[in-house]
Each structure stands twice: as C-alpha cells, then as structure tokens.
Amino acid sequence: MFQILAIFALPALAAFFIGKWIDTTYSIKPYGTLSILLISFILSWVLTIRIYLKLQRQYDALDVQEEEEKLLNSEKE
C-alpha cells in the first residue's frame, strides 16, 4: 500500500513544486503546474501497471508450479 502511495504522492508533490517554479520563471501560470502534474500522473499510472504486470507474471508462475506439483503427487499415488 505504501508503495502505491509513494508512486502517486511523491511525484505529484515534486511536480507541484516544479510546476510552480516553471509558472513563476516563465510567467505561464497555471499551465506549467498543470502540464507537469499531468505528466507525473501518467508516469505514476505507467509505473503502477508495470508493477501489476510483474506481480501477475509471478502469480502465474506460482500457479503453474502448483499445478505441476499436484500432477506429480497424483502420479505417485
């Protein structure tokens, strides 16, 4: 849970401050903040999906291993 929180909260917080700096430096308020926040939101979701896919592959591998063990145990009997 904390990993997902960190994936969304930390980039959003950093994006907010970077966006504010861009807004004041280039006088483009609020477009700098909104742009950077949108980019951080998209990157956070990409990271979340990658973590989900990695966990799904690990789960599938464990499922295959469990099925193989059941098959071996049934053949021994």
C-alpha positions in Angstrom: 0.0 0.0 0.0 2.8 2.4 0.9 4.5 1.6 -2.5 1.4 2.8 -4.4 1.1 5.8 -2.2 4.7 6.7 -2.9 4.3 6.1 -6.6 1.5 8.7 -6.7 2.2 11.1 -3.8 5.9 11.8 -4.2 5.8 12.6 -8.0 2.7 14.7 -7.5 4.3 16.7 -4.7 7.5 17.1 -6.7 5.5 18.0 -9.9 3.6 20.7 -7.9 6.7 22.5 -6.8 8.5 22.1 -10.1 5.3 23.3 -11.9 5.1 26.3 -9.6 8.8 27.1 -10.4 8.1 26.8 -14.1 5.0 29.0 -13.7 6.9 31.8 -12.0 10.0 31.6 -14.1 8.3 31.6 -17.5 5.1 33.5 -16.5 2.8 30.8 -17.8 0.6 30.3 -14.8 -1.2 27.7 -14.4 -0.1 25.8 -17.5 3.3 24.8 -16.1 1.9 23.2 -13.0 -0.9 21.5 -14.8 1.4 20.1 -17.5 3.9 18.7 -15.0 1.1 17.3 -12.8 -0.4 15.6 -15.8 2.9 14.1 -16.8 3.5 12.8 -13.3 0.0 11.3 -13.1 0.6 9.5 -16.4 4.0 8.2 -15.3 2.6 7.1 -12.0 -0.1 5.0 -13.7 2.5 3.5 -16.1 4.6 2.5 -13.1 1.6 1.1 -11.3 0.6 -1.0 -14.4 4.2 -2.3 -14.7 4.2 -3.4 -11.1 0.8 -5.1 -11.6 2.0 -7.0 -14.7 5.1 -8.1 -12.8 3.1 -9.4 -9.9 0.7 -11.1 -12.4 3.6 -12.9 -14.0 4.9 -14.1 -10.6 1.4 -15.3 -9.6 1.0 -17.2 -12.9 4.4 -18.8 -12.4 3.4 -19.9 -8.9 0.1 -21.2 -10.3 1.9 -23.3 -12.9 4.3 -24.6 -10.2 1.4 -25.6 -8.0 -0.3 -27.4 -10.9 2.9 -29.3 -11.7 3.2 -30.4 -8.0 -0.4 -31.6 -7.9 0.2 -33.6 -11.1 3.4 -35.2 -9.7 1.7 -36.0 -6.5 -1.3 -37.6 -8.3 1.1 -39.7 -10.4 2.9 -41.0 -7.3 -0.3 -42.3 -5.8 
